[in-house]
Amino acid sequence: MPSFLMCSNCRDLERNLLEERHHRQTAEYARDAELQMRERADDTIKELRKAIKEQRKNLDEQRETIMEQRITFGKQLETIKQLHETNKELRDAMKKEIEANEDHRKTIEHQQDLIDKGIKSNEIQQRMIQDLQRELPALRHQLRQQQVQNHSDMDNLRLEFRAQREKDRALVESNLRALKRIHNETARCRPELKLLAVSSNRRTALTINEGSFEGKMLERVRAFNENRRADARAEEDTRVKTEITFHHSKEKNLKRTISRGERTREISVKASDTVVVPGVVDEARLKIDSALDAAGLRDEVAIRYLRRGIKYDKHEGVDEIVFDSLDEVVASHRASSSDKYCKASTYLLLNDVLVTPVWQFEVV
């Protein structure tokens, strides 16, 4: 029904209905719009979350890449440092090589100078050799003449020597005849002094007056002989004086002395079979084994023969062992079949100076 045919209440009711329907449609539109907006927001949020995830993933990848780049950079930095040090070492080595090359060049130059000088010296020597070669025939001729002259001089000297020897022989025979004549003349006088005159082939007993010239000569001869005998006695007294001593834990005081002077000898022996001691007893053979058996020391020992004695080392409880005399150790001895010896070198000390080797026998 048209609105103008309606009453006012109907028109108000219709208007209210229209407004209410308008409000309802507006609310539905608003609700639909809100739903659409929420859907759009959800989609946007999902897209943003997805984008954030992708960005996080990209950031993680970038972080890993940065870490790898940092590690690579660190390695490159170490490599750069090593290369720097290597370059420094190479530069130092090149400097040293340059210096060495310079020194080598200087050495080569010096050697070249020496070679040049040597060449010049060789040329001078070659010229001198040529000059000497030119002079050599004349020198050989002079040498031959000198040899001939020497042979002639030697022949002359031989002749002069023979003549002088004949003269000396005649003089000796004349002196012997004079001595015989003096003997015959003085035999009738005081026969107080006698001289034993020794010639080259016989001895003649003479009687000489005490106050005569021959008597004075006899006194001189007698004094000379006395001095020579005194020197011989002094030399006999100054022979080697040897003291051979042994000490053992059981026998401490066995000791004797062989008086033969003051020379130093040193001989090293181990369980010796035979030791020759030059200058002490030249004809004696020093037998050690029998003395070691007597002292109970057959084991290996080392003997040192000094000015004051023979010392035995390298044996337990043994410092020194004393022989009563050389007669105890200079005795005949034959080693048993179980003994084995070998000869080795030792030394003889004369006044602390090594002069000659002597014998040493060691147990194998």
Contacts in CASP RR format, 6 or more apart in sequence:
PFRMAT RR
TARGET T0000
AUTHOR 0000-0000-0000
METHOD contacts of the structure
MODEL  1
MPSFLMCSNCRDLERNLLEERHHRQTAEYARDAELQMRERADDTIKELRK
AIKEQRKNLDEQRETIMEQRITFGKQLETIKQLHETNKELRDAMKKEIEA
NEDHRKTIEHQQDLIDKGIKSNEIQQRMIQDLQRELPALRHQLRQQQVQN
HSDMDNLRLEFRAQREKDRALVESNLRALKRIHNETARCRPELKLLAVSS
NRRTALTINEGSFEGKMLERVRAFNENRRADARAEEDTRVKTEITFHHSK
EKNLKRTISRGERTREISVKASDTVVVPGVVDEARLKIDSALDAAGLRDE
VAIRYLRRGIKYDKHEGVDEIVFDSLDEVVASHRASSSDKYCKASTYLLL
NDVLVTPVWQFEVV
1 10 0 8 1.000
3 11 0 8 1.000
3 14 0 8 1.000
6 14 0 8 1.000
172 199 0 8 1.000
172 200 0 8 1.000
176 199 0 8 1.000
176 204 0 8 1.000
179 197 0 8 1.000
179 204 0 8 1.000
179 206 0 8 1.000
180 204 0 8 1.000
182 206 0 8 1.000
182 208 0 8 1.000
182 214 0 8 1.000
183 204 0 8 1.000
183 206 0 8 1.000
183 207 0 8 1.000
186 207 0 8 1.000
186 208 0 8 1.000
186 209 0 8 1.000
186 212 0 8 1.000
187 207 0 8 1.000
189 207 0 8 1.000
189 209 0 8 1.000
190 209 0 8 1.000
190 210 0 8 1.000
191 207 0 8 1.000
192 207 0 8 1.000
192 209 0 8 1.000
192 210 0 8 1.000
193 207 0 8 1.000
193 208 0 8 1.000
193 209 0 8 1.000
193 210 0 8 1.000
193 215 0 8 1.000
193 218 0 8 1.000
194 205 0 8 1.000
194 206 0 8 1.000
194 207 0 8 1.000
194 208 0 8 1.000
195 205 0 8 1.000
195 206 0 8 1.000
195 208 0 8 1.000
195 214 0 8 1.000
195 218 0 8 1.000
195 221 0 8 1.000
196 203 0 8 1.000
196 205 0 8 1.000
197 203 0 8 1.000
197 204 0 8 1.000
197 205 0 8 1.000
197 206 0 8 1.000
206 214 0 8 1.000
208 214 0 8 1.000
208 215 0 8 1.000
208 218 0 8 1.000
209 215 0 8 1.000
237 261 0 8 1.000
238 261 0 8 1.000
238 262 0 8 1.000
239 260 0 8 1.000
239 261 0 8 1.000
240 260 0 8 1.000
240 261 0 8 1.000
240 262 0 8 1.000
240 263 0 8 1.000
240 265 0 8 1.000
240 279 0 8 1.000
240 280 0 8 1.000
241 257 0 8 1.000
241 258 0 8 1.000
241 259 0 8 1.000
241 260 0 8 1.000
241 261 0 8 1.000
241 262 0 8 1.000
241 263 0 8 1.000
242 257 0 8 1.000
242 258 0 8 1.000
242 260 0 8 1.000
242 265 0 8 1.000
242 277 0 8 1.000
242 280 0 8 1.000
242 309 0 8 1.000
242 326 0 8 1.000
243 255 0 8 1.000
243 257 0 8 1.000
243 258 0 8 1.000
243 307 0 8 1.000
243 308 0 8 1.000
243 309 0 8 1.000
244 256 0 8 1.000
244 258 0 8 1.000
244 305 0 8 1.000
244 309 0 8 1.000
244 310 0 8 1.000
244 322 0 8 1.000
244 323 0 8 1.000
244 325 0 8 1.000
244 326 0 8 1.000
244 329 0 8 1.000
245 255 0 8 1.000
245 308 0 8 1.000
245 309 0 8 1.000
245 310 0 8 1.000
245 311 0 8 1.000
245 320 0 8 1.000
245 321 0 8 1.000
245 322 0 8 1.000
245 323 0 8 1.000
246 254 0 8 1.000
246 291 0 8 1.000
246 295 0 8 1.000
246 310 0 8 1.000
246 312 0 8 1.000
246 320 0 8 1.000
246 321 0 8 1.000
246 322 0 8 1.000
246 323 0 8 1.000
247 318 0 8 1.000
247 319 0 8 1.000
247 320 0 8 1.000
247 321 0 8 1.000
247 322 0 8 1.000
248 295 0 8 1.000
248 296 0 8 1.000
248 297 0 8 1.000
248 318 0 8 1.000
248 321 0 8 1.000
249 317 0 8 1.000
249 318 0 8 1.000
251 295 0 8 1.000
251 322 0 8 1.000
253 322 0 8 1.000
254 321 0 8 1.000
254 322 0 8 1.000
254 323 0 8 1.000
254 324 0 8 1.000
255 322 0 8 1.000
255 324 0 8 1.000
256 322 0 8 1.000
256 323 0 8 1.000
256 324 0 8 1.000
256 325 0 8 1.000
258 280 0 8 1.000
258 325 0 8 1.000
258 326 0 8 1.000
260 280 0 8 1.000
262 307 0 8 1.000
263 279 0 8 1.000
263 307 0 8 1.000
263 350 0 8 1.000
263 351 0 8 1.000
264 306 0 8 1.000
264 307 0 8 1.000
264 349 0 8 1.000
264 350 0 8 1.000
264 351 0 8 1.000
264 352 0 8 1.000
265 277 0 8 1.000
265 279 0 8 1.000
265 280 0 8 1.000
265 305 0 8 1.000
265 306 0 8 1.000
265 307 0 8 1.000
265 348 0 8 1.000
265 349 0 8 1.000
265 350 0 8 1.000
266 304 0 8 1.000
266 305 0 8 1.000
266 306 0 8 1.000
266 346 0 8 1.000
266 347 0 8 1.000
266 348 0 8 1.000
266 349 0 8 1.000
267 275 0 8 1.000
267 277 0 8 1.000
267 303 0 8 1.000
267 304 0 8 1.000
267 305 0 8 1.000
267 310 0 8 1.000
267 346 0 8 1.000
267 348 0 8 1.000
267 358 0 8 1.000
267 360 0 8 1.000
268 302 0 8 1.000
268 303 0 8 1.000
268 304 0 8 1.000
268 346 0 8 1.000
268 347 0 8 1.000
268 360 0 8 1.000
269 275 0 8 1.000
269 288 0 8 1.000
269 302 0 8 1.000
269 303 0 8 1.000
269 305 0 8 1.000
269 346 0 8 1.000
269 360 0 8 1.000
269 361 0 8 1.000
269 362 0 8 1.000
270 300 0 8 1.000
270 301 0 8 1.000
270 302 0 8 1.000
270 303 0 8 1.000
270 360 0 8 1.000
270 361 0 8 1.000
270 362 0 8 1.000
270 363 0 8 1.000
271 288 0 8 1.000
271 289 0 8 1.000
271 292 0 8 1.000
271 298 0 8 1.000
271 299 0 8 1.000
271 300 0 8 1.000
271 301 0 8 1.000
271 339 0 8 1.000
271 341 0 8 1.000
271 361 0 8 1.000
271 362 0 8 1.000
271 363 0 8 1.000
272 286 0 8 1.000
272 287 0 8 1.000
272 288 0 8 1.000
272 289 0 8 1.000
272 303 0 8 1.000
272 360 0 8 1.000
272 361 0 8 1.000
273 287 0 8 1.000
273 288 0 8 1.000
273 289 0 8 1.000
273 333 0 8 1.000
273 335 0 8 1.000
273 339 0 8 1.000
273 341 0 8 1.000
273 361 0 8 1.000
274 285 0 8 1.000
274 286 0 8 1.000
274 287 0 8 1.000
274 333 0 8 1.000
274 359 0 8 1.000
274 361 0 8 1.000
275 285 0 8 1.000
275 286 0 8 1.000
275 288 0 8 1.000
275 303 0 8 1.000
275 358 0 8 1.000
275 359 0 8 1.000
275 360 0 8 1.000
275 361 0 8 1.000
276 284 0 8 1.000
276 285 0 8 1.000
276 286 0 8 1.000
276 358 0 8 1.000
276 359 0 8 1.000
277 284 0 8 1.000
277 286 0 8 1.000
277 305 0 8 1.000
277 358 0 8 1.000
278 348 0 8 1.000
278 356 0 8 1.000
278 358 0 8 1.000
280 326 0 8 1.000
281 326 0 8 1.000
281 330 0 8 1.000
284 326 0 8 1.000
284 330 0 8 1.000
285 330 0 8 1.000
286 326 0 8 1.000
286 329 0 8 1.000
286 330 0 8 1.000
287 329 0 8 1.000
287 330 0 8 1.000
287 331 0 8 1.000
287 332 0 8 1.000
287 333 0 8 1.000
288 303 0 8 1.000
288 329 0 8 1.000
289 298 0 8 1.000
289 333 0 8 1.000
289 335 0 8 1.000
289 339 0 8 1.000
290 328 0 8 1.000
290 329 0 8 1.000
290 331 0 8 1.000
290 333 0 8 1.000
291 321 0 8 1.000
291 323 0 8 1.000
291 328 0 8 1.000
291 329 0 8 1.000
292 298 0 8 1.000
292 301 0 8 1.000
294 328 0 8 1.000
295 321 0 8 1.000
297 312 0 8 1.000
297 315 0 8 1.000
297 318 0 8 1.000
297 321 0 8 1.000
299 315 0 8 1.000
300 314 0 8 1.000
300 315 0 8 1.000
300 363 0 8 1.000
301 312 0 8 1.000
301 313 0 8 1.000
301 314 0 8 1.000
301 315 0 8 1.000
301 318 0 8 1.000
302 312 0 8 1.000
302 313 0 8 1.000
302 314 0 8 1.000
303 310 0 8 1.000
303 311 0 8 1.000
303 312 0 8 1.000
304 310 0 8 1.000
304 311 0 8 1.000
304 312 0 8 1.000
304 313 0 8 1.000
309 320 0 8 1.000
310 320 0 8 1.000
310 321 0 8 1.000
310 323 0 8 1.000
311 319 0 8 1.000
311 320 0 8 1.000
312 318 0 8 1.000
312 319 0 8 1.000
312 320 0 8 1.000
312 321 0 8 1.000
323 329 0 8 1.000
335 341 0 8 1.000
339 363 0 8 1.000
340 363 0 8 1.000
340 364 0 8 1.000
341 361 0 8 1.000
341 362 0 8 1.000
341 363 0 8 1.000
341 364 0 8 1.000
342 361 0 8 1.000
342 362 0 8 1.000
342 363 0 8 1.000
342 364 0 8 1.000
343 359 0 8 1.000
343 360 0 8 1.000
343 361 0 8 1.000
343 362 0 8 1.000
344 360 0 8 1.000
344 361 0 8 1.000
344 362 0 8 1.000
345 357 0 8 1.000
345 360 0 8 1.000
346 357 0 8 1.000
346 358 0 8 1.000
346 359 0 8 1.000
346 360 0 8 1.000
347 354 0 8 1.000
347 357 0 8 1.000
347 358 0 8 1.000
348 354 0 8 1.000
348 355 0 8 1.000
348 356 0 8 1.000
348 357 0 8 1.000
348 358 0 8 1.000
349 355 0 8 1.000
END
